[in-house]
């Protein structure tokens, strides 16, 4: 027996016909000052005064003109191909989640009764998502076939099912396994093929909806901060047999705490031919409501923040007197790409965040594996024992992440609704990826998916950019034309946001697609330092934003890799990157999505997450999470060389590394250059304070200072900190903090300095042979050259160096030439050949000699923070000595043998 719920008149969860836009009733709940209610509760207050989060799976950003809705969720008949008939729950997360793990094709069926609205009507069967091909029939008569991926699938059954009649509907569904080309590649976007639990079949929602014969079927709201205007495109569908003239009116209200004097919206008339859809543009209308009416992200993080949203109500009246109403939620904001930088509402924005791989969470067995976004509590509205997706968003924001790329598996509409409300920026990515999908035979399905995703999501202000594909370079049938088609599908159906590609290693150059020189397009490379390695590389492309879409993986599932989230990001921030997204936080901290344990799933890298709800009950007291918070803080004050010296960390993720801590002589002048960032959206005035304490973070103050800096929005400045090291004690702790408008934004008290004799804790000044532990060969200058720029190598014999102490480090002078060991141009490039050069007194000729505890030392450049390394651990005569990130290897350890 089927359970049928009918909703008359009011708004209900529904997709816009043909345009795949969806909406659900919005319900209130409470989370840290954010007001939201559990699913099923009544609306608590008018839209103007309540916080909104969707209760249903289909979202609130798009309007809905349904006058009746029947919930088709429940038990359906289910016949897998080649097997007998059984039953299944719809949506239920699809068939894989319900134990049909080897099914590739099946038929769903049930009976329906069509409501009679008492007026001419249009009747639709609507699914929140079907993966991937659905053929719907009514009483055995085929209505249509639609091929979709993670987006709604809607069928007009008006000609097959009259009002008040009962019918049997059946849906033949082909999953990804039934849609392959002759070489085994998939013909549809499948997200992550390595995850067995990606949802298949009917999932998310199922409804029968009735609309007036002439109704508002879609609206796309376009806002311009630069021009201070609002306009919107309204689509009106006429399912009747006669041409209709329709008059459109509209009004605006607040969806949030703000109260505004909204502009009057003009009426517009449109003629719609029989059985067709017409689109008309209203506006532009002047918007002079000020910056408080704009949608802004929660940056810097504020607990309980609620972004300002608005609602557009559209009322249509046809020439026969029939009416239709729909309401659309939007944010007034403008996301642009201007040359090398991105801007939000005219303010430069630097994206710092995560690439959320939903396919990992699909592997959590929560009553079966699959469809995490619609069934796992951490992605749903809050419940009695789980903070749900709002808590996950709050976790991201408390980490100081300002953006999440919904990586390959598109987010649910509910997830995007919450991002809208809580001010989390989103990069919306298609489910199209690299080698397992056929970009030639499946081209139409791929392009249609990009279009459908854009049409579903384009009213969400949280979406600040489209990502059209993931790592296409690993597919041998990728082409520029295919990428242009994807770009046209997304940009052509939106045009208000930038578009990008997240490219595979080594494939991020714009020269890969030379004709794609669009001003709102960019490519972001992955793994610029190599896979699973710490590094600080950043590619530069003139006229395009710089950044990196993935780095760290597969080391992300280790404590060492988790520290790289902080250290590598800080270093790349210091190089003015516009977009930085390590990959992937869930492998380091699975319970960023509430309730998930380390034992709940196997990660993409085939291991378990480092931290989860089972071993990290208080994440905010964890030292690694605190380090990530500091690295991503929008108004951070960072000693970049200090962070780089400990960048590679150790297997336990320690920060700082004891051997990387700089040493200073007592009574010496200590000077550190601090980089102060201002990735806020307002106020260029940043208060900067530093305090030096003796022997502990709470010890006696030996020096302090404060100043007010002018830091352009989206940029950074450097500020020296200088004081005299105390004559006693063994360590100085340096605390750094920033303030905005008198409130503290950033505090970091981890850094410390060692105190000792002149030059720190290295060998006594004198003349030495410097012998590499791995090869047994001494450091030398090739051929004992006396020329500036001659290369440092390992070379047999008895070459010697004179070691001299400075106030904080050492110089190394080659005896045969009288010239200094030197980092060319103070470069921070990993793998740079070390050289000799005439003495210049610069930090590029200054070295920390740090004991490794076994009679050896590392030789660390004061300028770059990198260590002297025999390249590739070679034992060959004349092998290059380069600078490299500290690894702890014996090829980076040197013995100082007195000459």
QUIBEL-V364884 format. One line per field, one symbol per residue. ss: DSSP state (A for helix, B for strand, O for the rest). burial: I if it has 24 or more other C-alpha atoms within 12 Angstrom, else O. Layout:
ss->???
burial->???
This chain:
ss->OOOOBBBBOOOOOBBOOOOOOBBOOBBOBBBOOBBBOOOOOOOOOOOOOOOOBBOOOOOOOOOOOOOBBBBOOBBBBBBBOOOOBBBBBBOOOOOOOOOOOOOOBBBBBBBBBOOOOOOOBBBBBBBBBBBBBBBBBBOOBBBBBBBBOOOOBBBBOOOOOOOOOBBBBBBBBBOAAAOBOOOOOBOOOOOOOOOOOOOOBBBBBBBBBBBBOBBBBBBBBBBBOOOOBBBBBBBBBBOOOOOBBBBBBBBBBBBOOOOOOOOOOOOBBBBBOOOBBBBBBBBBBBOOOOAAABOOOOOOOOOOOOOOBBBBBBBBBBOOOOBBBBBBBBOBOOBBBBOOBBBBOOBBBOBBBBBBOAAAAOOOBOOOBOOAAAAOAAAOOOBOOBOAAAAAAAAAAAOOOOBBBBOOOOOOAAAAAAAAAAOOBBBBBOOOBOOOBOOOOOAAAAAAAAAAAAAAAOOOOOBBBBBBBBOAAAOOOOOAAAAAAAAAAAAOOOOOOBBBBBOOOOOOOAAAAOOOOOOOBBBBOBOOOOOOOOOOOOOOOOOOOOBBOBOBOOAAAOAAAAAAAAAAAAAAAOOOOOBBBBBOAAAABAAAOOOOOOOOOOOOOOOOOOBOOOOOOOAAAOAAAAAAAAAAOOOOBBOAAAAAAOOOOOOOOOOOOAAAOOBBBOOOBBBBBBBBBBOOOOOOBBBBBBBBBBOOOOOOBBBBBBBBBBOOOOBBBBBBBBBBOOOOOOBBBBBBBBBBOOBBBBBBOOOBBBBBOOOOOOOOOBBBBBBBOOOOOBBBBAAAOOOOOOBBBBOOOOOOBBBBBOOOOBBBBBOOOOOBBBOAAAOOOOOOBOBBBOOOOOAAAOBBBBBOOOOOBBBBBOOOOOBBBBAAAOOOOOOBBBBBOOOOOAAAOBBBBBO
burial->OOOOOIIOOIIIIIIIIIIIIIIIIIIIIIIOOIIIIIIOOOIOOOIOOIIIIIIIIIIIIIIIIIIIIIIIIIOIIIIIOOOOOOIIIIIIIIIIIIIIOOIIIIIIIIIIIIIIIOOIIIIIIIIIIIIIIIIIIIOOOOIIOIIIIIIIIIIIIIOIIIIOOOOIIIIIIIIIIIIIOOOOIIIIIIIIIOIIIIIIIIIIIIIIIIIIIIIIIIIIIIIIIOOIIIIIIIIIIIIIOOOIIIIIIIIIIIIIIIOOOIOOIOOIIIIIOOOIIIIIIIIOIOIOOOIIIIIIIIIIIIIIIIIIIIIIIIIIIIOOOIIIIIIIIIIIIIIIIIOIIIIIIIIIIIIIIIIIIIIIIIIIIIOIIIIIIIIIIIIIIIIOOIIIIIIIIIIIIIIIIIIIIIIIIIIIIIIIIIIIIIIIIIIIIIIIIIIIIIIIOIIOIIIIIIIIIIIIIIIIIIIIIIIIIIIIIOIOOIIOOIIIIIIIIIIOIIIIIIIIIIIIIIIIIIOIIOOIOIOIIIIIIIIIIOOIIIIIIIIIOOOIIIIIIIIIIIIIIIIIIIIIIIIIIIIIIIIIIIIIIIIIIIIIIIIIIIIIIIIIIIIIIOOIIIIIIOOIOOIOOOIIIIIIIIIIIIIIIIIIIIIIIIIIIIOOIIIIIIIIIIIIIIOIIIIIOIIIIIIIIIOIIIIIIIIIIIIIOOOOOIIOOOOOIOIOIIIIIOIIIOIIIIOOIIIIIIIIIIIIOOOOIIIIIIIIIIIIIIIIIIIOIIIIIIIIIIIIIIIIIIOIOIOIOIIIIIIIOIIIIIIIIIIIIIIIIIIOIIIIIIIIOIIIIIIIIIIIIIOOOIIIIIIIIIIIOOOIIIIIIIIIIIIIIIIOIIIOOIIIIIIIIIIIIIIIIIIIIOO
